[in-house]
Amino acid sequence: MRQIDPDFLALPMRRMADAALQRARDLGAEHADFRLERVRAETLRLSDARLEGSIDADDLGYAVRVVKNGTWGFASGIELTPEAAAAVAEQAVEVAVVSAAVNREPIELAPEPVHADVTWVSAYDVDPFDVPLRDKVELLADWSGGLLKDPRVDHVQASLMQVKEQKFYADTAGTRTTQQRVRVHPVLDAMKVGEGRFEEMRTLAPPVGRGYEYLTGTGWDFPAELAALPELLEEKLRAPSVEAGVYDLVIDPSNLWLTIHESIGHATELDRALGYEAAYAGTSFATFDQLGSLVYGSPAMNVTGDRTAVHGLSTIGYDDEGVATREFDIVSGGVLVGYQLDRRMARMKDLGASNGCAFADSPGHMPIQRMANVSLRPAPGGPSTDELIAGVERGVYVVGDKSWSIDMQRYNFQFTGQRFYRIENGRLAGQLRDVAYQATTTDFWRSMEAVGGEQTYVLGGAFNCGKGQPGQVAPVSHGCPSALFRGVRVLNTVQEGGK
């Protein structure tokens, strides 16, 4: 079990928190919380096995959030002294006082037990920031060079993103949390020009809440995946263009995670469903009056939110409002039964407690309601991917994510992928290209006939889920098995583009 870095623990966080919270109390705040955090990020990019760029960012600061006379106040700072923290608390209260004139809805927070002096560290073995930069570049260059030796590959782009996030939180109720988590995302993209076209084939390895061990054999077999890329790329280059029509689809977790993210994850954020989030990517068709009655999908559809999943990108012990994280139901047997909540949303709709979905991406931003690891559950003892394919006479097997589009209510959508295979009489019959599938959210999920078993389940995800104004980004994972959908509309993207 790794420990929180001593250099972070050495910061005067507790003295600063005590000073800030006491000052907020003295000025009449009903609630105040203090959050000190350090976010370190490093990104490497290589082009054809040569280092193209390296970015190393380190963000250290703190924030004070208050509720004064039922109104939010927020301020942040970078001077790490108790006196400066108290001054920031004064600024937060001043913001609340000024804002009260235009506030029409008093802020109330759902209750949460006190979590005093608790510590949480994510599950990883090797801190990527302890690995020398040269070693990381050499590994990516070696992988890229191996692909470039194959005549079926013309160019290779490689990247590695890694983040370490450390947070200390304290509030006037007595909660104190100290946490540290690490995440990494390696990507290699092989490209080929031929047959009058340009094609690319990207690795399917998802971003994960792991350390550098992910690149060296723990959690993913990169050598095996890289060895397969040239042949897959060559087949894609020669593949026929799909004939548009209605097909049965078997969708691999490497593609389905993104459909879950856009059509379920964002749609079941309660602030979005209530219209409080609209400026960034719209609201949601899954409105609150439909809770408990909306038939979201087929009876095979069971979706949970979970901020405790091992190696999940959204996984944390306690959220940015001091709430202990947990797993909760969103869709059960195809019916909408829950939303993702922070403390304000939970209180507003009398839903009991928050389910731990508050997050701020930096010390300069106020926490907002953000996505948990929203996942489609596998069927206990369910079928393999091959068994799902065997049940299809005419269809398409979809692998890997690529471009996507969805409307401002998370309802009408279109998704493409990395590669597609024709299914004929229960067997794969070679790759296709120029494929996109299109549906409404409810038609799509209601067409899901079967989900795969635990052996098909994979945790996908992204580092850069966007929300809010000013915009914030958050990491989030989505687990899912392979799944079978009947009668989905498939487009030919070249024809749709008028070419």
C-alpha positions as CSV (number, residue, x, y, z in Angstrom):
1,M,0.0,0.0,0.0
2,R,1.6,3.3,-1.1
3,Q,1.6,6.3,1.2
4,I,0.9,10.0,0.5
5,D,4.1,11.8,-0.5
6,P,5.9,13.4,2.5
7,D,6.5,16.7,0.6
8,F,2.7,17.1,0.3
9,L,2.1,16.2,3.9
10,A,4.7,18.7,5.0
11,L,2.6,21.6,3.7
12,P,1.0,23.7,6.4
13,M,-2.5,22.5,5.3
14,R,-4.0,22.0,8.7
15,R,-3.0,25.3,10.1
16,M,-4.2,27.0,7.0
17,A,-7.5,25.2,7.2
18,D,-8.0,26.0,10.8
19,A,-7.4,29.7,10.1
20,A,-9.7,29.8,7.1
21,L,-12.6,28.0,8.7
22,Q,-12.4,29.9,11.9
23,R,-12.5,33.2,9.9
24,A,-15.5,32.0,7.9
25,R,-17.3,31.1,11.2
26,D,-16.5,34.5,12.7
27,L,-18.0,36.2,9.7
28,G,-21.3,34.2,10.0
29,A,-20.9,31.5,7.4
30,E,-23.3,28.6,7.9
31,H,-20.9,26.3,6.2
32,A,-17.3,26.5,5.0
33,D,-14.8,24.1,3.5
34,F,-11.1,24.4,2.7
35,R,-9.4,22.5,-0.1
36,L,-5.7,22.4,-0.7
37,E,-4.5,20.5,-3.7
38,R,-1.5,19.8,-5.9
39,V,-2.1,18.5,-9.4
40,R,1.0,17.4,-11.4
41,A,0.6,16.4,-15.1
42,E,3.1,15.3,-17.6
43,T,2.5,14.6,-21.3
44,L,5.0,13.1,-23.8
45,R,4.5,13.0,-27.6
46,L,6.6,11.2,-30.1
47,S,6.3,11.3,-33.9
48,D,8.0,8.4,-35.8
49,A,9.9,7.4,-32.7
50,R,11.3,10.9,-32.1
51,L,10.4,13.1,-29.2
52,E,8.1,15.8,-30.4
53,G,7.2,17.5,-27.2
54,S,7.2,17.2,-23.4
55,I,4.9,19.2,-21.1
56,D,5.3,19.1,-17.3
57,A,2.7,21.1,-15.3
58,D,2.5,21.6,-11.5
59,D,-0.6,23.3,-10.0
60,L,-0.5,24.0,-6.3
61,G,-3.1,26.2,-4.5
62,Y,-6.1,26.2,-2.2
63,A,-9.7,27.3,-2.1
64,V,-12.3,28.3,0.4
65,R,-16.0,27.8,-0.3
66,V,-18.7,29.1,2.0
67,V,-22.5,29.3,2.4
68,K,-23.5,32.6,3.9
69,N,-27.2,33.5,4.2
70,G,-28.0,30.7,1.8
71,T,-25.6,31.9,-0.9
72,W,-22.4,30.4,-2.3
73,G,-19.1,32.3,-1.9
74,F,-15.8,31.1,-3.3
75,A,-12.2,32.4,-3.4
76,S,-8.8,30.8,-4.0
77,G,-5.2,31.6,-3.3
78,I,-1.6,30.4,-3.6
79,E,0.2,31.9,-0.6
80,L,0.6,29.0,1.8
81,T,0.3,30.7,5.2
82,P,-2.6,30.7,7.8
83,E,-2.9,34.5,7.4
84,A,-3.3,34.3,3.7
85,A,-5.9,31.5,4.1
86,A,-7.9,33.6,6.5
87,A,-7.8,36.5,4.0
88,V,-9.1,34.1,1.2
89,A,-11.9,33.0,3.5
90,E,-12.9,36.7,4.0
91,Q,-13.0,37.1,0.2
92,A,-15.2,34.0,-0.1
93,V,-17.7,35.5,2.4
94,E,-17.6,38.9,0.6
95,V,-18.5,37.1,-2.6
96,A,-21.5,35.5,-0.9
97,V,-22.6,38.8,0.6
98,V,-22.5,40.5,-2.8
99,S,-24.1,37.6,-4.6
100,A,-27.0,37.3,-2.1
101,A,-28.8,40.2,-3.9
102,V,-29.3,38.0,-7.0
103,N,-29.7,34.6,-5.4
104,R,-33.3,33.2,-5.7
105,E,-32.7,29.8,-4.2
106,P,-31.1,29.3,-0.8
107,I,-28.3,26.8,-0.8
108,E,-28.8,23.8,1.5
109,L,-26.6,20.8,1.6
110,A,-27.6,17.2,2.3
111,P,-26.2,15.9,5.6
112,E,-23.0,13.8,5.6
113,P,-21.4,12.0,8.6
114,V,-18.1,13.5,9.8
115,H,-15.0,11.8,8.5
116,A,-12.2,12.9,10.8
117,D,-8.6,12.6,9.8
118,V,-9.0,9.9,7.1
119,T,-6.5,9.0,4.4
120,W,-7.0,7.4,1.0
121,V,-4.5,6.4,-1.7
122,S,-5.4,4.9,-5.1
123,A,-4.2,1.4,-6.2
124,Y,-0.9,1.7,-8.0
125,D,2.6,0.2,-7.7
126,V,5.0,2.6,-9.4
127,D,4.6,6.4,-9.3
128,P,5.1,7.5,-12.9
129,F,6.8,10.6,-11.7
130,D,9.5,8.5,-10.1
131,V,10.4,7.1,-13.5
132,P,13.1,9.1,-15.4
133,L,11.9,10.9,-18.4
134,R,14.5,9.2,-20.5
135,D,13.1,5.7,-19.6
136,K,9.6,6.7,-20.7
137,V,10.8,8.2,-24.0
138,E,12.9,5.1,-24.7
139,L,10.0,2.8,-24.1
140,L,7.7,4.8,-26.4
141,A,10.4,5.1,-29.0
142,D,11.1,1.4,-28.9
143,W,7.4,0.6,-29.4
144,S,7.2,3.1,-32.2
145,G,10.3,1.8,-33.9
146,G,9.1,-1.8,-33.8
147,L,5.9,-0.7,-35.7
148,L,7.9,1.4,-38.2
149,K,10.0,-1.6,-39.1
150,D,6.9,-3.2,-40.6
151,P,6.4,-2.1,-44.3
152,R,2.6,-2.0,-43.6
153,V,3.2,1.0,-41.4
154,D,4.2,4.4,-42.7
155,H,4.0,6.6,-39.6
156,V,3.5,6.2,-35.8
157,Q,2.3,8.7,-33.3
158,A,2.9,7.9,-29.6
159,S,1.9,9.7,-26.4
160,L,1.8,9.2,-22.7
161,M,-0.3,11.3,-20.3
162,Q,0.2,10.9,-16.5
163,V,-1.3,12.7,-13.6
164,K,-0.8,12.7,-9.8
165,E,-3.6,14.4,-7.8
166,Q,-3.2,15.2,-4.1
167,K,-5.9,16.8,-2.0
168,F,-6.5,17.9,1.5
169,Y,-10.1,18.8,2.5
170,A,-11.5,20.2,5.7
171,D,-14.9,21.7,6.7
172,T,-16.6,23.3,9.6
173,A,-18.4,20.0,10.4
174,G,-15.1,18.4,11.3
175,T,-14.3,16.3,8.3
176,R,-10.6,16.1,7.3
177,T,-9.5,14.0,4.3
178,T,-6.1,13.6,2.7
179,Q,-5.9,11.7,-0.6
180,Q,-3.6,10.9,-3.5
181,R,-4.3,9.2,-6.8
182,V,-2.4,8.5,-10.0
183,R,-3.5,7.8,-13.5
184,V,-1.8,7.1,-16.9
185,H,-2.8,6.9,-20.5
186,P,-0.4,5.5,-23.1
187,V,-1.5,5.6,-26.8
188,L,0.1,4.5,-30.1
189,D,-1.4,5.2,-33.5
190,A,-0.1,3.5,-36.6
191,M,-0.8,5.0,-40.0
192,K,-0.6,4.0,-43.6
193,V,-1.2,5.7,-47.0
194,G,-2.4,3.5,-49.8
195,E,-5.2,2.5,-52.1
196,G,-5.8,6.2,-52.6
197,R,-6.7,6.6,-48.9
198,F,-5.2,7.3,-45.5
199,E,-6.0,4.9,-42.7
200,E,-4.9,4.6,-39.0
201,M,-5.2,2.0,-36.3
202,R,-4.9,3.0,-32.6
203,T,-4.2,0.9,-29.6
204,L,-7.3,-0.1,-27.5
205,A,-5.5,0.1,-24.1
206,P,-7.7,2.3,-22.0
207,P,-6.6,5.0,-19.6
208,V,-6.5,3.7,-16.0
209,G,-6.0,4.6,-12.4
210,R,-2.7,2.7,-12.2
211,G,1.0,3.7,-12.1
212,Y,3.8,3.1,-14.5
213,E,3.5,-0.7,-14.0
214,Y,0.7,-0.5,-16.6
215,L,3.2,0.1,-19.3
216,T,5.4,-2.8,-18.2
217,G,3.0,-5.7,-18.1
218,T,0.5,-5.1,-15.3
219,G,-3.1,-4.8,-16.6
220,W,-2.4,-4.8,-20.3
221,D,-0.3,-6.7,-22.8
222,F,1.1,-3.9,-25.0
223,P,3.6,-6.1,-26.9
224,A,0.8,-8.4,-28.1
225,E,-1.4,-5.5,-29.1
226,L,1.3,-3.7,-31.0
227,A,2.3,-6.9,-32.8
228,A,-1.2,-7.2,-34.2
229,L,-1.6,-3.5,-35.4
230,P,0.2,-3.8,-38.8
231,E,-2.0,-6.6,-40.0
232,L,-5.1,-5.0,-38.7
233,L,-4.1,-1.7,-40.4
234,E,-3.5,-3.5,-43.7
235,E,-6.8,-5.2,-43.6
236,K,-8.6,-2.0,-42.8
237,L,-6.9,-0.3,-45.8
238,R,-8.2,-3.0,-48.2
239,A,-11.7,-3.3,-46.5
240,P,-14.8,-2.6,-48.5
241,S,-17.1,0.3,-47.6
242,V,-20.2,-0.7,-45.7
243,E,-23.6,-0.7,-47.3
244,A,-25.9,1.5,-45.3
245,G,-28.9,-0.2,-43.7
246,V,-30.2,-1.8,-40.6
247,Y,-28.0,-4.3,-38.9
248,D,-27.6,-6.2,-35.6
249,L,-24.6,-5.0,-33.8
250,V,-22.2,-6.7,-31.4
251,I,-20.3,-3.8,-29.7
252,D,-17.0,-4.4,-27.9
253,P,-16.3,-2.6,-24.6
254,S,-13.6,-0.6,-26.3
255,N,-16.4,1.2,-28.2
256,L,-19.4,0.9,-26.0
257,W,-17.8,2.8,-23.1
258,L,-18.1,6.1,-25.0
259,T,-21.7,5.5,-25.9
260,I,-22.4,4.9,-22.2
261,H,-20.5,8.1,-21.3
262,E,-22.5,10.3,-23.7
263,S,-26.0,8.7,-23.6
264,I,-26.1,7.6,-19.9
265,G,-23.3,9.2,-18.0
266,H,-24.1,12.8,-18.9
267,A,-27.8,12.2,-19.2
268,T,-28.1,11.1,-15.6
269,E,-26.3,13.9,-13.9
270,L,-29.1,15.5,-11.8
271,D,-28.0,19.1,-12.3
272,R,-28.2,18.5,-16.0
273,A,-31.6,16.8,-15.8
274,L,-32.9,19.7,-13.7
275,G,-31.6,22.3,-16.1
276,Y,-28.9,23.8,-13.8
277,E,-26.2,22.6,-16.3
278,A,-27.0,23.8,-19.8
279,A,-24.2,26.0,-21.1
280,Y,-21.8,23.1,-21.7
281,A,-23.3,20.3,-23.8
282,G,-26.9,21.0,-22.9
283,T,-29.4,19.4,-20.5
284,S,-31.0,15.9,-20.5
285,F,-34.0,14.1,-21.8
286,A,-34.0,12.0,-18.6
287,T,-35.9,14.6,-16.6
288,F,-36.6,14.2,-12.8
289,D,-40.4,13.5,-13.3
290,Q,-39.4,10.3,-15.0
291,L,-37.4,8.9,-12.1
292,G,-38.7,5.3,-11.5
293,S,-40.8,5.2,-14.7
294,L,-38.6,5.9,-17.7
295,V,-37.9,2.7,-19.6
296,Y,-34.3,3.6,-20.5
297,G,-33.4,0.3,-22.1
298,S,-34.2,-3.4,-22.2
299,P,-34.5,-5.6,-19.1
300,A,-30.8,-6.7,-19.7
301,M,-29.7,-3.1,-18.9
302,N,-28.3,-2.6,-15.4
303,V,-26.1,0.5,-14.9
304,T,-24.4,1.7,-11.7
305,G,-22.4,4.7,-10.7
306,D,-19.3,3.9,-8.7
307,R,-16.6,6.1,-7.4
308,T,-14.9,3.1,-5.6
309,A,-14.1,0.8,-8.6
310,V,-10.5,-0.3,-8.4
311,H,-8.3,1.5,-11.0
312,G,-11.3,3.7,-12.1
313,L,-10.4,7.2,-13.3
314,S,-13.2,8.7,-11.2
315,T,-12.4,6.6,-8.2
316,I,-11.6,8.4,-4.9
317,G,-12.2,7.8,-1.3
318,Y,-14.0,11.1,-0.5
319,D,-15.3,13.7,-2.9
320,D,-14.6,17.4,-2.9
321,E,-17.5,18.0,-0.4
322,G,-16.2,15.5,2.1
323,V,-18.7,12.7,1.1
324,A,-17.6,9.1,1.4
325,T,-17.9,7.6,-2.1
326,R,-19.9,4.5,-2.9
327,E,-21.6,2.5,-5.6
328,F,-25.3,3.2,-6.5
329,D,-27.9,2.2,-9.0
330,I,-28.8,4.4,-12.0
331,V,-30.7,2.0,-14.3
332,S,-32.1,-1.3,-13.0
333,G,-33.8,-3.8,-15.3
334,G,-34.0,-1.1,-18.0
335,V,-35.7,1.5,-15.7
336,L,-34.2,4.8,-14.6
337,V,-33.9,4.5,-10.8
338,G,-31.2,7.0,-9.8
339,Y,-29.0,10.0,-10.6
340,Q,-25.5,11.2,-9.9
341,L,-25.7,13.7,-7.0
342,D,-23.7,16.2,-5.0
343,R,-24.9,17.5,-1.7
344,R,-26.9,20.4,-3.0
345,M,-28.7,18.4,-5.7
346,A,-29.5,15.6,-3.1
347,R,-31.0,18.1,-0.7
348,M,-32.9,20.0,-3.3
349,K,-34.9,16.9,-4.4
350,D,-35.0,15.2,-1.0
351,L,-33.0,12.3,-2.2
352,G,-31.3,11.7,1.2
353,A,-27.5,11.8,0.9
354,S,-25.1,12.7,-1.9
355,N,-23.5,9.8,-3.7
356,G,-20.1,11.5,-3.8
357,C,-20.1,13.2,-7.2
358,A,-18.6,16.6,-6.4
359,F,-15.2,17.4,-8.0
360,A,-13.1,20.4,-8.9
361,D,-10.3,20.0,-11.4
362,S,-8.0,22.5,-9.8
363,P,-7.6,24.7,-6.7
364,G,-8.8,27.6,-8.7
365,H,-12.2,26.1,-9.5
366,M,-15.3,25.5,-7.3
367,P,-16.5,21.9,-7.1
368,I,-19.4,21.0,-9.3
369,Q,-21.3,17.8,-9.8
370,R,-19.2,15.4,-11.9
371,M,-19.6,11.9,-13.3
372,A,-18.9,8.8,-11.3
373,N,-17.5,5.6,-13.0
374,V,-20.8,4.9,-14.8
375,S,-20.9,1.2,-15.9
376,L,-23.1,-1.3,-17.6
377,R,-23.1,-4.5,-15.5
378,P,-22.2,-7.9,-17.1
379,A,-24.6,-10.9,-16.9
380,P,-23.5,-13.4,-14.3
381,G,-22.4,-16.5,-16.2
382,G,-23.2,-14.6,-19.4
383,P,-22.0,-15.3,-22.9
384,S,-18.6,-14.6,-24.4
385,T,-18.2,-12.2,-27.3
386,D,-17.9,-15.1,-29.7
387,E,-21.2,-16.5,-28.4
388,L,-22.9,-13.1,-28.9
389,I,-21.5,-13.0,-32.5
390,A,-22.8,-16.5,-33.1
391,G,-26.3,-15.3,-32.5
392,V,-26.2,-12.8,-35.4
393,E,-27.0,-13.7,-39.1
394,R,-26.3,-10.3,-40.6
395,G,-24.5,-7.7,-38.6
396,V,-21.4,-5.7,-37.6
397,Y,-18.9,-6.2,-34.8
398,V,-17.7,-2.7,-33.6
399,V,-14.3,-2.3,-31.9
400,G,-12.6,0.8,-30.5
401,D,-13.8,4.4,-30.2
402,K,-13.3,7.2,-32.6
403,S,-15.6,10.2,-33.5
404,W,-19.1,10.8,-32.0
405,S,-21.9,13.3,-32.0
406,I,-24.9,13.7,-29.7
407,D,-27.5,16.4,-29.3
408,M,-28.0,18.9,-26.5
409,Q,-30.4,16.6,-24.6
410,R,-28.3,13.4,-24.9
411,Y,-30.9,11.8,-27.1
412,N,-30.0,11.7,-30.8
413,F,-26.5,10.3,-31.4
414,Q,-24.1,8.9,-33.9
415,F,-20.8,7.0,-33.2
416,T,-18.0,5.6,-35.3
417,G,-15.1,3.3,-34.2
418,Q,-11.6,2.1,-34.8
419,R,-12.5,-1.0,-36.8
420,F,-15.6,-2.9,-37.9
421,Y,-16.2,-6.5,-39.0
422,R,-19.0,-7.9,-41.1
423,I,-20.9,-10.7,-39.3
424,E,-22.4,-13.4,-41.6
425,N,-24.2,-16.4,-40.2
426,G,-22.7,-16.1,-36.8
427,R,-19.1,-15.6,-38.0
428,L,-16.7,-12.7,-38.6
429,A,-16.2,-12.2,-42.4
430,G,-13.5,-9.5,-42.6
431,Q,-13.2,-5.8,-41.9
432,L,-15.5,-3.0,-43.1
433,R,-14.9,0.7,-43.2
434,D,-16.8,4.0,-43.2
435,V,-19.2,2.7,-40.5
436,A,-21.3,4.8,-38.1
437,Y,-24.2,3.7,-36.0
438,Q,-27.1,6.1,-35.3
439,A,-30.1,6.0,-32.9
440,T,-31.9,7.7,-30.2
441,T,-30.7,6.9,-26.7
442,T,-33.9,5.0,-25.7
443,D,-34.3,3.1,-29.0
444,F,-30.7,2.0,-28.8
445,W,-30.7,0.8,-25.2
446,R,-34.1,-0.9,-25.6
447,S,-32.7,-2.8,-28.6
448,M,-30.0,-4.4,-26.4
449,E,-30.9,-8.1,-26.3
450,A,-28.0,-9.5,-24.4
451,V,-24.9,-8.5,-22.5
452,G,-21.8,-10.6,-22.1
453,G,-20.4,-12.3,-19.0
454,E,-17.8,-11.1,-16.6
455,Q,-15.0,-12.4,-18.9
456,T,-15.9,-9.7,-21.5
457,Y,-16.0,-6.8,-19.0
458,V,-13.4,-4.0,-19.6
459,L,-13.0,-0.6,-17.8
460,G,-12.6,2.1,-20.5
461,G,-12.7,5.8,-20.1
462,A,-11.1,9.2,-20.7
463,F,-9.0,11.9,-18.9
464,N,-10.9,14.8,-20.4
465,C,-14.6,14.8,-19.7
466,G,-15.8,18.5,-20.0
467,K,-18.4,20.3,-18.1
468,G,-19.2,23.6,-16.5
469,Q,-18.7,27.3,-17.2
470,P,-15.8,28.2,-16.8
471,G,-15.1,24.8,-18.2
472,Q,-13.6,22.0,-16.1
473,V,-12.2,18.6,-17.1
474,A,-12.5,15.4,-15.1
475,P,-11.2,11.8,-15.5
476,V,-13.9,9.1,-15.7
477,S,-14.0,5.4,-16.4
478,H,-16.9,3.3,-17.8
479,G,-16.9,-0.5,-17.5
480,C,-19.0,-2.7,-19.7
481,P,-19.2,-6.1,-21.3
482,S,-19.7,-6.8,-25.0
483,A,-23.3,-6.4,-25.9
484,L,-25.8,-7.4,-28.6
485,F,-28.1,-4.9,-30.2
486,R,-30.8,-5.7,-32.7
487,G,-31.9,-3.6,-35.7
488,V,-29.7,-0.5,-35.4
489,R,-29.3,1.9,-38.3
490,V,-25.8,1.9,-39.8
491,L,-24.6,4.8,-42.0
492,N,-21.9,5.0,-44.6
493,T,-19.9,8.0,-43.5
494,V,-18.4,8.7,-46.9
495,Q,-21.8,8.8,-48.5
496,E,-23.1,10.9,-45.6
497,G,-20.3,13.3,-46.2
498,G,-21.3,13.7,-49.8
499,K,-18.2,12.1,-51.3
